Amino acid sequence: MSSLPRRRKSARRAEILAAAREVFLAQPYEQASIVQIAERAGCVVGTIYGYFENKRDLFDAVLTDFYDALIADIEPKFALLEGTADRLRYLVARHLQITLDEVSWLRVFAREAMDDTGYFGSKLHQLNRRYTQFLMRTIADGIARGELRDDLDVQLARDFVFGGMEHWVRNTVGRGRPGDTAQAAREITRMMLDGWRAPNAAAREADTLRGLEQRLTRLESHLKRGRAPRHDKETTP
């Protein structure tokens, strides 16, 4: 019998969070009220205070709910990727897609981040740090594997990526322009890696490309002469 009240309490909390999300997305935090949220949730104001200390506590819970779902979606996909370039492309494309799919959330984040005195150390700041760990880990792993320069400043690189994406968002979402997130991710990643790639990694990639070009040239030559290409004999030590 005791499990029934617990399940009902969990369901009621979820209902309050859903109602609060709608209210906070529809208007600035300062204009939203517990009364509006209670009306939307179909409960009295006192019920909300039985679950959350105050409006800020409820707002932080809504933010946490959003980030928990986002990170839970990213984590398994990220775990399947190993190369630095593939990870960067995925993270950039996923972030840009969020800005297109969640425009209302974008406004909430922008309003909160503009308050410099209240942002640092806030719940949103903590959640953003947690979210950006995917990119931080990608850059750190790339340096450790020798794919990225060993003198690369990880935090500065992170700021560079998110700052660049923010400007892309302003010029697309902010102006109502269509945006191709996949294409933007490819271009942003290419430009980043052009400056970040370790010299030996760039040389290895260039050697690989030259080898492929040479094989293609030989294949085309054989095909033009009307005979199949001869494979090099394998030698054993």
C-alpha positions in Angstrom: 0.0 0.0 0.0 2.9 2.4 0.8 4.1 2.3 -2.8 0.9 3.8 -4.2 1.3 7.2 -2.4 5.0 7.3 -3.5 4.0 6.7 -7.1 1.3 9.3 -6.9 3.8 11.8 -5.4 6.2 11.1 -8.2 3.5 11.6 -10.8 2.4 14.9 -9.2 5.9 16.2 -9.2 6.2 15.4 -12.9 2.9 17.2 -13.6 4.2 20.3 -11.7 7.5 20.2 -13.7 5.6 19.9 -17.0 3.4 22.9 -16.1 6.3 24.9 -14.9 8.2 24.2 -18.1 5.3 25.5 -20.2 5.1 28.7 -18.1 8.9 29.4 -18.0 9.2 28.8 -21.7 6.3 31.2 -22.5 7.5 34.2 -20.5 10.6 35.5 -18.6 11.4 34.1 -15.2 10.6 37.3 -13.5 7.0 37.4 -15.0 6.2 33.8 -14.3 4.4 33.0 -11.0 3.8 30.0 -8.8 0.0 30.9 -9.2 0.2 30.4 -13.0 2.1 27.2 -12.6 -0.4 25.8 -10.0 -3.4 26.7 -12.3 -1.7 24.9 -15.2 -0.9 21.9 -13.1 -4.4 21.7 -11.7 -3.4 22.1 -8.0 -3.3 24.7 -5.3 -0.2 26.8 -4.6 0.5 25.0 -1.4 0.9 21.7 -3.2 3.8 23.1 -5.2 5.6 24.3 -2.0 5.3 20.7 -0.8 7.7 19.7 -3.6 9.8 22.8 -4.2 11.1 25.4 -1.8 10.4 28.4 -4.1 10.2 29.5 -7.7 13.9 29.4 -8.2 14.1 25.9 -6.9 11.3 24.9 -9.3 13.0 26.7 -12.2 16.3 24.9 -11.5 14.5 21.6 -11.4 13.0 22.3 -14.9 16.5 23.1 -16.2 17.9 19.9 -14.7 15.1 17.9 -16.3 15.9 19.3 -19.7 19.7 18.7 -19.4 19.2 15.2 -18.0 17.2 14.2 -21.0 19.7 15.9 -23.4 22.7 14.3 -21.9 21.0 10.9 -21.7 20.4 11.2 -25.5 23.9 12.2 -26.3 25.9 9.9 -24.1 25.3 6.5 -25.8 25.8 7.9 -29.3 29.0 9.7 -28.2 30.3 6.5 -26.6 30.2 4.8 -30.1 32.5 7.4 -31.6 36.3 7.2 -31.2 38.0 9.6 -33.7 38.4 13.2 -32.7 37.0 14.5 -36.0 33.9 12.2 -35.8 33.3 13.2 -32.2 33.6 16.9 -33.0 31.3 16.7 -36.0 28.7 14.9 -33.9 28.8 17.3 -31.0 28.7 20.4 -33.1 25.8 19.1 -35.3 23.9 18.0 -32.2 24.3 21.3 -30.5 23.3 23.2 -33.6 20.2 21.0 -34.0 19.2 21.8 -30.5 19.1 25.5 -31.3 16.8 24.8 -34.2 14.5 22.4 -32.4 14.4 24.1 -29.0 14.1 27.8 -29.9 12.1 28.6 -26.7 14.8 27.0 -24.6 17.4 29.1 -26.4 15.6 32.3 -25.2 15.5 31.0 -21.7 19.3 30.2 -21.7 20.1 33.6 -23.3 18.1 35.5 -20.7 19.7 33.7 -17.8 23.3 33.9 -19.2 23.0 37.7 -19.7 22.8 38.1 -16.0 26.6 38.0 -15.3 26.2 38.5 -11.6 23.8 35.7 -11.2 24.9 33.2 -13.9 28.3 32.0 -12.6 27.8 29.5 -9.9 24.1 29.1 -10.7 22.4 25.8 -11.5 22.4 26.7 -15.2 26.1 27.3 -15.1 26.7 23.9 -13.4 24.5 22.2 -16.0 26.3 23.8 -18.8 29.7 22.7 -17.4 28.3 19.2 -17.2 27.1 19.4 -20.8 30.3 20.8 -22.2 32.3 17.9 -20.7 31.7 15.9 -23.9 33.6 18.5 -25.9 36.3 18.9 -23.2 36.8 15.1 -23.2 37.0 15.0 -27.0 39.7 17.6 -27.1 41.7 16.1 -24.2 41.5 12.6 -25.7 42.6 14.0 -29.1 45.6 15.6 -27.5 46.4 12.4 -25.7 46.2 10.3 -28.9 48.4 12.8 -30.8 45.7 13.9 -33.1 45.6 17.4 -31.7 48.5 19.8 -30.8 49.8 19.1 -27.4 50.0 22.9 -26.6 46.2 23.3 -27.2 44.4 25.1 -24.4 41.4 22.9 -23.8 39.2 25.5 -22.1 40.0 28.2 -24.7 39.3 25.7 -27.5 35.9 24.9 -25.8 35.1 28.6 -25.7 36.1 29.0 -29.3 33.7 26.2 -30.4 30.7 27.4 -28.5 31.4 31.1 -29.3 31.5 30.2 -33.0 28.3 28.2 -32.8 26.6 31.0 -31.0 27.3 33.4 -33.9 26.0 30.8 -36.4 22.8 30.5 -34.4 22.4 34.3 -34.3 22.8 34.5 -38.1 20.3 31.7 -38.8 17.8 31.2 -36.0 18.1 34.8 -34.9 17.3 36.1 -38.4 14.8 33.4 -39.3 17.1 31.9 -42.0 17.2 28.2 -42.8 20.2 26.4 -41.5 21.8 23.1 -42.5 23.3 21.8 -39.3 25.1 18.9 -40.9 26.9 21.2 -43.4 27.7 23.8 -40.7 29.1 21.1 -38.5 31.4 19.8 -41.3 32.7 23.3 -42.0 33.1 24.3 -38.4 34.9 21.0 -37.6 37.2 21.3 -40.7 38.2 24.9 -39.7 38.9 23.8 -36.1 41.0 20.8 -37.1 43.0 22.8 -39.7 44.3 24.9 -36.8 44.3 22.3 -34.0 45.6 19.2 -35.7 49.0 18.0 -34.6 51.7 18.3 -37.3 52.5 14.6 -37.4 48.8 13.7 -37.6 48.4 16.1 -40.6 51.4 14.5 -42.2 50.0 11.0 -41.7 46.7 12.0 -43.2 48.5 13.6 -46.2 50.5 10.4 -46.7 47.4 8.4 -46.7 45.7 10.6 -49.2 48.8 10.6 -51.5 48.8 6.8 -51.3 45.2 6.6 -52.3 45.7 9.0 -55.2 48.6 6.9 -56.5 46.6 3.7 -56.4 43.7 5.4 -58.2 46.1 6.7 -60.8 47.6 3.2 -61.4 44.1 1.7 -61.5 42.9 4.3 -64.1 46.1 3.6 -66.2 45.4 -0.2 -66.2 41.8 0.3 -67.1 42.7 2.6 -70.0 45.0 -0.1 -71.4 42.3 -2.7 -71.1 43.8 -5.0 -68.5 43.2 -5.7 -64.9 45.7 -4.2 -62.5 48.4 -6.4 -61.1 48.5 -6.7 -57.4 51.9 -6.3 -55.6 53.1 -9.6 -54.3 53.2 -9.8 -50.5 56.5 -10.6 -49.0 57.2 -12.2 -45.7 60.0 -11.3 -43.4 
